Amino acid sequence: MCREPGQTVTVGLTQEFQAQVGRVTRFRGPTPGSFHRQGESLVSLESEKWVGHFSNPIDGTVLEVNEAWYRDPSALGSCPWREAWLYRLLPLESSTARSGGPLSEGGPPGV
C-alpha cells in the first residue's frame, strides 16, 4: 500500500511476492465506486502455483482498478510495483492500515 498525493492510496503486490507467486493467470478485483471495510476480501489472484485472496488493508472507496490485470494478467507478474498495482482507494479519514502481508507499504526500496 502506498499513499499518493491527494490522499489516494494505491494497493499493489511487492516484487518479492510477485516472484513467489509466479505467472498470474487470472485476476478478479473490486468494482470502482464501491466502499469496502478493512479486512474484506477484494482481490482474487490465480497463478500456475498459487491461488489466493487479498484483504483490503484500509477502509475506503475504490477509485480505480488496474484494467491491465484483466487484459493480460501474466504480463504483470514481472512488472515494477508501480505498474503492477491492483486498485486505488480514497481512504476513510479515520481508517488505519494493517501492516504485514504481501501488499507493499510504500512500495519497495528505491521506488
MOPAC internal coordinates of N, CA, C and O (Angstrom, degrees):
PM7 1SCF
backbone

  N    0.0000 0     0.00 0     0.00 0    0    0    0
  C    1.4359 1     0.00 0     0.00 0    1    0    0
  C    1.5242 1   107.80 1     0.00 0    2    1    0
  O    1.2310 1   121.02 1   -41.99 1    3    2    1
  N    1.3286 1   115.65 1   138.01 1    3    2    1
  C    1.4568 1   120.75 1  -177.81 1    5    3    2
  C    1.5256 1   109.26 1  -139.59 1    6    5    3
  O    1.2310 1   120.44 1   -54.84 1    7    6    5
  N    1.3390 1   116.76 1   125.16 1    7    6    5
  C    1.4665 1   119.95 1   175.72 1    9    7    6
  C    1.5117 1   109.41 1   -76.22 1   10    9    7
  O    1.2310 1   121.02 1   -50.09 1   11   10    9
  N    1.3262 1   115.65 1   129.91 1   11   10    9
  C    1.4513 1   122.89 1   179.87 1   13   11   10
  C    1.5259 1   108.74 1  -103.08 1   14   13   11
  O    1.2310 1   120.02 1   -12.64 1   15   14   13
  N    1.3365 1   117.56 1   167.36 1   15   14   13
  C    1.4728 1   119.86 1   174.43 1   17   15   14
  C    1.5315 1   110.34 1   -56.84 1   18   17   15
  O    1.2310 1   120.54 1   -35.69 1   19   18   17
  N    1.3230 1   116.57 1   144.31 1   19   18   17
  C    1.4627 1   120.66 1  -179.85 1   21   19   18
  C    1.5118 1   113.52 1    80.50 1   22   21   19
  O    1.2310 1   119.68 1  -163.65 1   23   22   21
  N    1.3220 1   118.22 1    16.35 1   23   22   21
  C    1.4649 1   125.10 1   175.90 1   25   23   22
  C    1.5268 1   114.67 1    73.55 1   26   25   23
  O    1.2310 1   119.03 1  -175.18 1   27   26   25
  N    1.3178 1   119.45 1     4.82 1   27   26   25
  C    1.4579 1   121.31 1   174.70 1   29   27   26
  C    1.5235 1   109.10 1   -68.83 1   30   29   27
  O    1.2310 1   120.58 1   -36.06 1   31   30   29
  N    1.3267 1   116.50 1   143.94 1   31   30   29
  C    1.4587 1   122.19 1   177.80 1   33   31   30
  C    1.5223 1   108.06 1  -115.93 1   34   33   31
  O    1.2310 1   120.30 1   -49.72 1   35   34   33
  N    1.3296 1   117.02 1   130.28 1   35   34   33
  C    1.4557 1   122.36 1   176.31 1   37   35   34
  C    1.5213 1   108.40 1  -104.83 1   38   37   35
  O    1.2310 1   120.68 1   -50.90 1   39   38   37
  N    1.3329 1   116.30 1   129.10 1   39   38   37
  C    1.4548 1   122.55 1  -179.67 1   41   39   38
  C    1.5236 1   107.95 1  -108.78 1   42   41   39
  O    1.2310 1   121.06 1   -51.62 1   43   42   41
  N    1.3282 1   115.58 1   128.38 1   43   42   41
  C    1.4577 1   119.76 1  -178.72 1   45   43   42
  C    1.5089 1   111.43 1  -152.74 1   46   45   43
  O    1.2310 1   120.85 1     1.21 1   47   46   45
  N    1.3153 1   115.98 1  -178.79 1   47   46   45
  C    1.4554 1   122.71 1  -179.35 1   49   47   46
  C    1.5164 1   110.16 1   -98.99 1   50   49   47
  O    1.2310 1   120.81 1   -36.50 1   51   50   49
  N    1.3131 1   116.07 1   143.50 1   51   50   49
  C    1.4611 1   119.26 1   174.72 1   53   51   50
  C    1.5277 1   108.67 1   -71.14 1   54   53   51
  O    1.2310 1   120.70 1   -22.84 1   55   54   53
  N    1.3094 1   116.27 1   157.16 1   55   54   53
  C    1.4625 1   120.56 1   177.42 1   57   55   54
  C    1.5216 1   110.57 1   -63.21 1   58   57   55
  O    1.2310 1   120.13 1   144.05 1   59   58   57
  N    1.3191 1   117.37 1   -35.95 1   59   58   57
  C    1.4543 1   121.32 1   179.07 1   61   59   58
  C    1.5226 1   110.87 1   -62.28 1   62   61   59
  O    1.2310 1   120.68 1   136.60 1   63   62   61
  N    1.3291 1   116.30 1   -43.40 1   63   62   61
  C    1.4529 1   119.80 1   179.93 1   65   63   62
  C    1.5242 1   110.69 1   -67.75 1   66   65   63
  O    1.2310 1   120.27 1   139.96 1   67   66   65
  N    1.3312 1   117.09 1   -40.04 1   67   66   65
  C    1.4690 1   120.45 1   177.48 1   69   67   66
  C    1.5270 1   110.24 1   -58.00 1   70   69   67
  O    1.2310 1   120.30 1   139.60 1   71   70   69
  N    1.3296 1   117.04 1   -40.40 1   71   70   69
  C    1.4616 1   121.44 1  -179.85 1   73   71   70
  C    1.5348 1   110.76 1   -66.03 1   74   73   71
  O    1.2310 1   119.97 1   141.82 1   75   74   73
  N    1.3233 1   117.67 1   -38.18 1   75   74   73
  C    1.4630 1   121.65 1   179.84 1   77   75   74
  C    1.5241 1   111.67 1   -69.16 1   78   77   75
  O    1.2310 1   120.53 1   139.22 1   79   78   77
  N    1.3202 1   116.59 1   -40.78 1   79   78   77
  C    1.4617 1   121.78 1  -176.16 1   81   79   78
  C    1.5246 1   111.50 1   -71.32 1   82   81   79
  O    1.2310 1   120.67 1   141.89 1   83   82   81
  N    1.3112 1   116.33 1   -38.11 1   83   82   81
  C    1.4585 1   119.74 1  -177.21 1   85   83   82
  C    1.5193 1   111.80 1    85.34 1   86   85   83
  O    1.2310 1   120.91 1    21.45 1   87   86   85
  N    1.3083 1   115.87 1  -158.55 1   87   86   85
  C    1.4647 1   122.68 1  -175.75 1   89   87   86
  C    1.5277 1   110.85 1   -67.27 1   90   89   87
  O    1.2310 1   120.45 1   -61.98 1   91   90   89
  N    1.3192 1   116.75 1   118.02 1   91   90   89
  C    1.4696 1   122.04 1   178.95 1   93   91   90
  C    1.5279 1   108.88 1   -77.98 1   94   93   91
  O    1.2310 1   120.80 1   -46.77 1   95   94   93
  N    1.3354 1   116.08 1   133.23 1   95   94   93
  C    1.4628 1   120.72 1  -178.06 1   97   95   94
  C    1.5318 1   112.76 1  -111.01 1   98   97   95
  O    1.2310 1   120.18 1   160.92 1   99   98   97
  N    1.3273 1   117.27 1   -19.08 1   99   98   97
  C    1.4687 1   119.58 1  -179.08 1  101   99   98
  C    1.5186 1   109.92 1  -151.96 1  102  101   99
  O    1.2310 1   121.28 1   -37.55 1  103  102  101
  N    1.3328 1   115.16 1   142.45 1  103  102  101
  C    1.4690 1   122.67 1  -179.86 1  105  103  102
  C    1.5175 1   109.12 1  -135.42 1  106  105  103
  O    1.2310 1   120.50 1   -45.43 1  107  106  105
  N    1.3112 1   116.65 1   134.57 1  107  106  105
  C    1.4701 1   122.40 1   169.45 1  109  107  106
  C    1.5158 1   106.94 1  -132.10 1  110  109  107
  O    1.2310 1   120.87 1   -53.42 1  111  110  109
  N    1.3300 1   115.94 1   126.58 1  111  110  109
  C    1.4536 1   120.45 1  -176.36 1  113  111  110
  C    1.5146 1   112.98 1  -125.11 1  114  113  111
  O    1.2310 1   120.57 1     1.87 1  115  114  113
  N    1.3224 1   116.51 1  -178.13 1  115  114  113
  C    1.4659 1   121.77 1  -178.24 1  117  115  114
  C    1.5309 1   111.73 1   -76.68 1  118  117  115
  O    1.2310 1   121.13 1   -11.93 1  119  118  117
  N    1.3066 1   115.44 1   168.07 1  119  118  117
  C    1.4620 1   122.16 1   178.53 1  121  119  118
  C    1.5248 1   109.38 1   -93.94 1  122  121  119
  O    1.2310 1   119.95 1   -52.59 1  123  122  121
  N    1.3430 1   117.71 1   127.41 1  123  122  121
  C    1.4686 1   119.52 1   176.05 1  125  123  122
  C    1.5271 1   111.25 1   -55.94 1  126  125  123
  O    1.2310 1   120.88 1   -40.88 1  127  126  125
  N    1.3233 1   115.91 1   139.12 1  127  126  125
  C    1.4574 1   121.81 1  -179.04 1  129  127  126
  C    1.5168 1   113.72 1    93.72 1  130  129  127
  O    1.2310 1   120.27 1   169.03 1  131  130  129
  N    1.3235 1   117.09 1   -10.97 1  131  130  129
  C    1.4624 1   120.11 1  -178.62 1  133  131  130
  C    1.5278 1   110.54 1   -87.31 1  134  133  131
  O    1.2310 1   120.90 1   -34.89 1  135  134  133
  N    1.3263 1   115.88 1   145.11 1  135  134  133
  C    1.4690 1   122.13 1   178.28 1  137  135  134
  C    1.5192 1   108.53 1   -98.18 1  138  137  135
  O    1.2310 1   120.58 1   -42.29 1  139  138  137
  N    1.3376 1   116.50 1   137.71 1  139  138  137
  C    1.4599 1   121.06 1  -179.89 1  141  139  138
  C    1.5175 1   110.46 1  -138.36 1  142  141  139
  O    1.2310 1   121.36 1   -35.48 1  143  142  141
  N    1.3139 1   115.00 1   144.52 1  143  142  141
  C    1.4588 1   122.42 1   177.88 1  145  143  142
  C    1.5252 1   110.20 1   -86.73 1  146  145  143
  O    1.2310 1   121.39 1   -23.98 1  147  146  145
  N    1.3118 1   114.95 1   156.02 1  147  146  145
  C    1.4544 1   121.48 1   174.24 1  149  147  146
  C    1.5278 1   108.90 1   -56.27 1  150  149  147
  O    1.2310 1   120.56 1   -45.15 1  151  150  149
  N    1.3192 1   116.53 1   134.85 1  151  150  149
  C    1.4578 1   121.38 1   178.40 1  153  151  150
  C    1.5150 1   114.84 1    95.22 1  154  153  151
  O    1.2310 1   119.33 1   163.56 1  155  154  153
  N    1.3399 1   118.89 1   -16.44 1  155  154  153
  C    1.4629 1   120.85 1   177.65 1  157  155  154
  C    1.5225 1   109.67 1   -68.79 1  158  157  155
  O    1.2310 1   120.45 1   -38.95 1  159  158  157
  N    1.3185 1   116.74 1   141.05 1  159  158  157
  C    1.4562 1   121.68 1   176.90 1  161  159  158
  C    1.5293 1   108.88 1   -74.88 1  162  161  159
  O    1.2310 1   120.62 1   -61.65 1  163  162  161
  N    1.3420 1   116.42 1   118.35 1  163  162  161
  C    1.4658 1   120.49 1  -176.16 1  165  163  162
  C    1.5116 1   114.38 1  -115.44 1  166  165  163
  O    1.2310 1   120.06 1   153.47 1  167  166  165
  N    1.3099 1   117.48 1   -26.53 1  167  166  165
  C    1.4645 1   120.85 1  -174.70 1  169  167  166
  C    1.5204 1   109.53 1  -128.21 1  170  169  167
  O    1.2310 1   121.39 1   -42.30 1  171  170  169
  N    1.3312 1   114.95 1   137.70 1  171  170  169
  C    1.4504 1   121.54 1   173.33 1  173  171  170
  C    1.5229 1   107.62 1  -120.63 1  174  173  171
  O    1.2310 1   120.59 1   -52.02 1  175  174  173
  N    1.3200 1   116.47 1   127.98 1  175  174  173
  C    1.4649 1   122.20 1   177.81 1  177  175  174
  C    1.5221 1   108.74 1  -123.23 1  178  177  175
  O    1.2310 1   121.14 1   -38.64 1  179  178  177
  N    1.3312 1   115.43 1   141.36 1  179  178  177
  C    1.4563 1   121.20 1   172.45 1  181  179  178
  C    1.5139 1   107.25 1  -126.83 1  182  181  179
  O    1.2310 1   121.36 1   -40.26 1  183  182  181
  N    1.3215 1   115.00 1   139.74 1  183  182  181
  C    1.4608 1   120.18 1   175.20 1  185  183  182
  C    1.5211 1   107.71 1  -132.35 1  186  185  183
  O    1.2310 1   121.19 1     2.07 1  187  186  185
  N    1.3188 1   115.32 1  -177.93 1  187  186  185
  C    1.4624 1   119.33 1   179.59 1  189  187  186
  C    1.5221 1   111.84 1   -66.56 1  190  189  187
  O    1.2310 1   120.08 1   158.52 1  191  190  189
  N    1.3501 1   117.46 1   -21.48 1  191  190  189
  C    1.4644 1   119.44 1  -177.81 1  193  191  190
  C    1.5233 1   114.56 1  -128.99 1  194  193  191
  O    1.2310 1   119.77 1  -169.96 1  195  194  193
  N    1.3512 1   118.05 1    10.04 1  195  194  193
  C    1.4535 1   119.34 1  -175.77 1  197  195  194
  C    1.5265 1   110.61 1  -158.92 1  198  197  195
  O    1.2310 1   120.47 1   -35.21 1  199  198  197
  N    1.3285 1   116.70 1   144.79 1  199  198  197
  C    1.4691 1   123.38 1   172.27 1  201  199  198
  C    1.5143 1   106.42 1  -134.22 1  202  201  199
  O    1.2310 1   120.33 1   -46.75 1  203  202  201
  N    1.3403 1   116.98 1   133.25 1  203  202  201
  C    1.4509 1   118.20 1   179.70 1  205  203  202
  C    1.5055 1   113.74 1  -166.94 1  206  205  203
  O    1.2310 1   121.65 1   -10.53 1  207  206  205
  N    1.3219 1   114.44 1   169.47 1  207  206  205
  C    1.4503 1   123.38 1   180.00 1  209  207  206
  C    1.5186 1   108.84 1  -118.83 1  210  209  207
  O    1.2310 1   121.03 1   -30.17 1  211  210  209
  N    1.3205 1   115.64 1   149.83 1  211  210  209
  C    1.4538 1   121.29 1   178.21 1  213  211  210
  C    1.5129 1   109.97 1  -117.70 1  214  213  211
  O    1.2310 1   121.23 1   -45.19 1  215  214  213
  N    1.3124 1   115.26 1   134.81 1  215  214  213
  C    1.4573 1   121.41 1   179.06 1  217  215  214
  C    1.5165 1   110.46 1   -87.83 1  218  217  215
  O    1.2310 1   121.32 1   -31.78 1  219  218  217
  N    1.3061 1   115.07 1   148.22 1  219  218  217
  C    1.4577 1   121.43 1   176.94 1  221  219  218
  C    1.5347 1   108.82 1   -66.58 1  222  221  219
  O    1.2310 1   119.50 1   -53.37 1  223  222  221
  N    1.3357 1   118.56 1   126.63 1  223  222  221
  C    1.4631 1   120.25 1  -176.28 1  225  223  222
  C    1.5235 1   114.91 1   -80.19 1  226  225  223
  O    1.2310 1   120.05 1   171.56 1  227  226  225
  N    1.3502 1   117.50 1    -8.44 1  227  226  225
  C    1.4634 1   120.22 1  -173.19 1  229  227  226
  C    1.5333 1   109.00 1  -159.29 1  230  229  227
  O    1.2310 1   119.95 1   -33.92 1  231  230  229
  N    1.3354 1   117.69 1   146.08 1  231  230  229
  C    1.4654 1   120.87 1   175.18 1  233  231  230
  C    1.5250 1   109.64 1   -63.69 1  234  233  231
  O    1.2310 1   120.01 1   -44.83 1  235  234  233
  N    1.3252 1   117.58 1   135.17 1  235  234  233
  C    1.4533 1   118.55 1   176.92 1  237  235  234
  C    1.5177 1   113.31 1   172.77 1  238  237  235
  O    1.2310 1   121.51 1    -5.25 1  239  238  237
  N    1.3336 1   114.72 1   174.75 1  239  238  237
  C    1.4543 1   123.56 1   179.49 1  241  239  238
  C    1.5241 1   109.39 1  -101.20 1  242  241  239
  O    1.2310 1   120.69 1   -49.33 1  243  242  241
  N    1.3276 1   116.28 1   130.67 1  243  242  241
  C    1.4625 1   121.53 1   178.92 1  245  243  242
  C    1.5285 1   108.49 1   -71.32 1  246  245  243
  O    1.2310 1   121.04 1   -58.11 1  247  246  245
  N    1.3271 1   115.62 1   121.89 1  247  246  245
  C    1.4563 1   121.17 1   178.91 1  249  247  246
  C    1.5224 1   112.18 1   -92.38 1  250  249  247
  O    1.2310 1   121.07 1   143.44 1  251  250  249
  N    1.3219 1   115.56 1   -36.56 1  251  250  249
  C    1.4602 1   120.29 1  -172.05 1  253  251  250
  C    1.5230 1   109.36 1  -159.03 1  254  253  251
  O    1.2310 1   120.80 1   -33.56 1  255  254  253
  N    1.3222 1   116.07 1   146.44 1  255  254  253
  C    1.4595 1   122.73 1   174.51 1  257  255  254
  C    1.5210 1   107.13 1  -118.37 1  258  257  255
  O    1.2310 1   120.16 1   -40.31 1  259  258  257
  N    1.3126 1   117.29 1   139.69 1  259  258  257
  C    1.4545 1   121.44 1   179.89 1  261  259  258
  C    1.5285 1   108.76 1   -70.62 1  262  261  259
  O    1.2310 1   120.53 1   -79.23 1  263  262  261
  N    1.3273 1   116.60 1   100.77 1  263  262  261
  C    1.4650 1   122.87 1  -176.08 1  265  263  262
  C    1.5241 1   112.57 1   -63.98 1  266  265  263
  O    1.2310 1   119.87 1   158.97 1  267  266  265
  N    1.3254 1   117.86 1   -21.03 1  267  266  265
  C    1.4647 1   120.99 1   179.21 1  269  267  266
  C    1.5282 1   111.29 1   -60.49 1  270  269  267
  O    1.2310 1   119.99 1   150.48 1  271  270  269
  N    1.3415 1   117.61 1   -29.52 1  271  270  269
  C    1.4610 1   120.75 1   177.55 1  273  271  270
  C    1.5237 1   111.15 1   -63.22 1  274  273  271
  O    1.2310 1   120.05 1   145.01 1  275  274  273
  N    1.3390 1   117.50 1   -34.99 1  275  274  273
  C    1.4679 1   120.62 1   179.28 1  277  275  274
  C    1.5276 1   111.13 1   -74.66 1  278  277  275
  O    1.2310 1   120.22 1   141.12 1  279  278  277
  N    1.3340 1   117.18 1   -38.88 1  279  278  277
  C    1.4658 1   121.32 1  -177.34 1  281  279  278
  C    1.5174 1   112.65 1   -68.29 1  282  281  279
  O    1.2310 1   120.17 1   133.04 1  283  282  281
  N    1.3345 1   117.28 1   -46.96 1  283  282  281
  C    1.4647 1   120.80 1  -176.99 1  285  283  282
  C    1.5210 1   109.41 1  -155.49 1  286  285  283
  O    1.2310 1   120.01 1   -99.25 1  287  286  285
  N    1.3376 1   117.58 1    80.75 1  287  286  285
  C    1.4691 1   119.74 1  -176.23 1  289  287  286
  C    1.5202 1   113.61 1   -61.72 1  290  289  287
  O    1.2310 1   119.73 1   151.91 1  291  290  289
  N    1.3177 1   118.12 1   -28.09 1  291  290  289
  C    1.4609 1   119.71 1  -178.59 1  293  291  290
  C    1.5228 1   112.28 1   -68.62 1  294  293  291
  O    1.2310 1   119.66 1   153.66 1  295  294  293
  N    1.3167 1   118.25 1   -26.34 1  295  294  293
  C    1.4645 1   122.00 1  -178.82 1  297  295  294
  C    1.5241 1   112.02 1   -71.92 1  298  297  295
  O    1.2310 1   119.89 1   158.13 1  299  298  297
  N    1.3261 1   117.82 1   -21.87 1  299  298  297
  C    1.4597 1   120.83 1  -175.07 1  301  299  298
  C    1.5187 1   113.94 1   -89.86 1  302  301  299
  O    1.2310 1   119.90 1   170.87 1  303  302  301
  N    1.3020 1   117.79 1    -9.13 1  303  302  301
  C    1.4529 1   120.47 1  -178.28 1  305  303  302
  C    1.5141 1   114.35 1   -63.34 1  306  305  303
  O    1.2310 1   119.98 1   157.80 1  307  306  305
  N    1.3194 1   117.65 1   -22.20 1  307  306  305
  C    1.4608 1   119.64 1  -178.22 1  309  307  306
  C    1.5239 1   112.45 1  -117.44 1  310  309  307
  O    1.2310 1   120.09 1  -172.89 1  311  310  309
  N    1.3141 1   117.42 1     7.11 1  311  310  309
  C    1.4620 1   121.23 1  -179.11 1  313  311  310
  C    1.5206 1   111.44 1   -75.98 1  314  313  311
  O    1.2310 1   120.39 1   -26.14 1  315  314  313
  N    1.3125 1   116.86 1   153.86 1  315  314  313
  C    1.4628 1   119.55 1   172.40 1  317  315  314
  C    1.5239 1   110.81 1   -57.91 1  318  317  315
  O    1.2310 1   120.55 1   -25.92 1  319  318  317
  N    1.3216 1   116.55 1   154.08 1  319  318  317
  C    1.4660 1   122.60 1  -175.98 1  321  319  318
  C    1.5177 1   112.26 1   -53.03 1  322  321  319
  O    1.2310 1   119.60 1   140.05 1  323  322  321
  N    1.3158 1   118.38 1   -39.95 1  323  322  321
  C    1.4628 1   120.67 1  -177.71 1  325  323  322
  C    1.5210 1   112.30 1   -64.24 1  326  325  323
  O    1.2310 1   119.30 1   155.64 1  327  326  325
  N    1.3223 1   118.94 1   -24.36 1  327  326  325
  C    1.4635 1   121.52 1   177.60 1  329  327  326
  C    1.5239 1   111.85 1   -93.67 1  330  329  327
  O    1.2310 1   120.15 1   157.18 1  331  330  329
  N    1.3170 1   117.32 1   -22.82 1  331  330  329
  C    1.4602 1   121.34 1  -175.61 1  333  331  330
  C    1.5266 1   112.48 1   -98.82 1  334  333  331
  O    1.2310 1   120.39 1  -156.01 1  335  334  333
  N    1.3284 1   116.86 1    23.99 1  335  334  333
  C    1.4611 1   119.82 1   177.75 1  337  335  334
  C    1.5292 1   109.07 1   -64.13 1  338  337  335
  O    1.2310 1   120.69 1   -25.11 1  339  338  337
  N    1.3282 1   116.29 1   154.89 1  339  338  337
  C    1.4560 1   121.73 1  -177.83 1  341  339  338
  C    1.5275 1   111.95 1   -95.69 1  342  341  339
  O    1.2310 1   120.76 1   126.32 1  343  342  341
  N    1.3426 1   116.16 1   -53.68 1  343  342  341
  C    1.4632 1   120.25 1  -179.90 1  345  343  342
  C    1.5213 1   109.64 1  -156.68 1  346  345  343
  O    1.2310 1   121.41 1   -15.60 1  347  346  345
  N    1.3392 1   114.90 1   164.40 1  347  346  345
  C    1.4653 1   121.50 1   177.83 1  349  347  346
  C    1.5210 1   108.89 1  -118.63 1  350  349  347
  O    1.2310 1   121.24 1   -38.19 1  351  350  349
  N    1.3314 1   115.23 1   141.81 1  351  350  349
  C    1.4599 1   122.80 1  -177.42 1  353  351  350
  C    1.5169 1   111.45 1  -123.08 1  354  353  351
  O    1.2310 1   121.31 1   -27.24 1  355  354  353
  N    1.3084 1   115.10 1   152.76 1  355  354  353
  C    1.4512 1   122.28 1   163.82 1  357  355  354
  C    1.5241 1   104.23 1  -104.14 1  358  357  355
  O    1.2310 1   119.80 1   -74.01 1  359  358  357
  N    1.3444 1   117.98 1   105.99 1  359  358  357
  C    1.4592 1   119.89 1  -173.12 1  361  359  358
  C    1.5210 1   112.72 1   -70.22 1  362  361  359
  O    1.2310 1   121.59 1   -30.37 1  363  362  361
  N    1.3119 1   114.57 1   149.63 1  363  362  361
  C    1.4441 1   121.35 1   169.85 1  365  363  362
  C    1.5205 1   105.86 1   -66.72 1  366  365  363
  O    1.2310 1   119.89 1   -47.21 1  367  366  365
  N    1.3009 1   117.82 1   132.79 1  367  366  365
  C    1.4665 1   122.01 1  -171.87 1  369  367  366
  C    1.5175 1   114.05 1   -51.98 1  370  369  367
  O    1.2310 1   120.08 1   142.25 1  371  370  369
  N    1.3271 1   117.45 1   -37.75 1  371  370  369
  C    1.4611 1   120.72 1  -175.60 1  373  371  370
  C    1.5218 1   113.28 1   -88.83 1  374  373  371
  O    1.2310 1   119.83 1  -176.62 1  375  374  373
  N    1.3307 1   117.93 1     3.38 1  375  374  373
  C    1.4564 1   121.45 1  -174.23 1  377  375  374
  C    1.5270 1   112.25 1   -77.69 1  378  377  375
  O    1.2310 1   121.04 1   -35.57 1  379  378  377
  N    1.3323 1   115.62 1   144.43 1  379  378  377
  C    1.4564 1   122.55 1   177.06 1  381  379  378
  C    1.5186 1   108.33 1  -122.25 1  382  381  379
  O    1.2310 1   120.30 1   -49.68 1  383  382  381
  N    1.3051 1   117.04 1   130.32 1  383  382  381
  C    1.4678 1   121.45 1  -177.20 1  385  383  382
  C    1.5147 1   111.43 1   -73.59 1  386  385  383
  O    1.2310 1   121.29 1   -32.53 1  387  386  385
  N    1.3298 1   115.14 1   147.47 1  387  386  385
  C    1.4622 1   120.22 1   172.30 1  389  387  386
  C    1.5190 1   107.72 1   -80.33 1  390  389  387
  O    1.2310 1   120.31 1   -22.90 1  391  390  389
  N    1.2972 1   117.02 1   157.10 1  391  390  389
  C    1.4602 1   120.19 1   179.22 1  393  391  390
  C    1.5133 1   110.01 1  -109.31 1  394  393  391
  O    1.2310 1   121.09 1   -17.79 1  395  394  393
  N    1.3137 1   115.52 1   162.21 1  395  394  393
  C    1.4515 1   121.73 1   177.13 1  397  395  394
  C    1.5066 1   112.26 1    87.15 1  398  397  395
  O    1.2310 1   120.42 1    -0.60 1  399  398  397
  N    1.3184 1   116.79 1   179.40 1  399  398  397
  C    1.4522 1   122.92 1   178.75 1  401  399  398
  C    1.5178 1   112.27 1    84.61 1  402  401  399
  O    1.2310 1   120.60 1     2.59 1  403  402  401
  N    1.3369 1   116.46 1  -177.41 1  403  402  401
  C    1.4505 1   121.02 1  -174.17 1  405  403  402
  C    1.5182 1   114.45 1   -79.87 1  406  405  403
  O    1.2310 1   119.47 1   176.40 1  407  406  405
  N    1.3156 1   118.62 1    -3.60 1  407  406  405
  C    1.4547 1   120.43 1   177.71 1  409  407  406
  C    1.5100 1   109.09 1   -80.32 1  410  409  407
  O    1.2310 1   121.02 1   -39.74 1  411  410  409
  N    1.3010 1   115.66 1   140.26 1  411  410  409
  C    1.4558 1   119.88 1  -176.28 1  413  411  410
  C    1.5061 1   111.38 1   -82.21 1  414  413  411
  O    1.2310 1   119.76 1   -50.07 1  415  414  413
  N    1.3001 1   118.06 1   129.93 1  415  414  413
  C    1.4638 1   124.14 1   177.07 1  417  415  414
  C    1.5235 1   106.85 1   -95.11 1  418  417  415
  O    1.2310 1   120.66 1   -86.52 1  419  418  417
  N    1.3403 1   116.34 1    93.48 1  419  418  417
  C    1.4494 1   120.74 1  -179.25 1  421  419  418
  C    1.5092 1   114.33 1    85.99 1  422  421  419
  O    1.2310 1   119.72 1  -174.22 1  423  422  421
  N    1.3111 1   118.14 1     5.78 1  423  422  421
  C    1.4586 1   121.70 1  -179.83 1  425  423  422
  C    1.5165 1   110.55 1    81.27 1  426  425  423
  O    1.2310 1   120.22 1   -15.75 1  427  426  425
  N    1.2991 1   117.19 1   164.25 1  427  426  425
  C    1.4575 1   120.81 1  -179.81 1  429  427  426
  C    1.5167 1   111.05 1   -70.03 1  430  429  427
  O    1.2310 1   119.59 1   -19.28 1  431  430  429
  N    1.3261 1   118.39 1   160.72 1  431  430  429
  C    1.4593 1   120.57 1   179.39 1  433  431  430
  C    1.5203 1   110.86 1   -53.94 1  434  433  431
  O    1.2310 1   121.22 1   -40.59 1  435  434  433
  N    1.3100 1   115.28 1   139.41 1  435  434  433
  C    1.4559 1   120.82 1   178.36 1  437  435  434
  C    1.5022 1   114.62 1    89.94 1  438  437  435
  O    1.2310 1   119.86 1   178.53 1  439  438  437
  N    1.3461 1   117.87 1    -1.47 1  439  438  437
  C    1.4670 1   120.64 1   179.56 1  441  439  438
  C    1.4953 1   109.32 1  -103.89 1  442  441  439
  O    1.2310 1   120.10 1   180.00 1  443  442  441

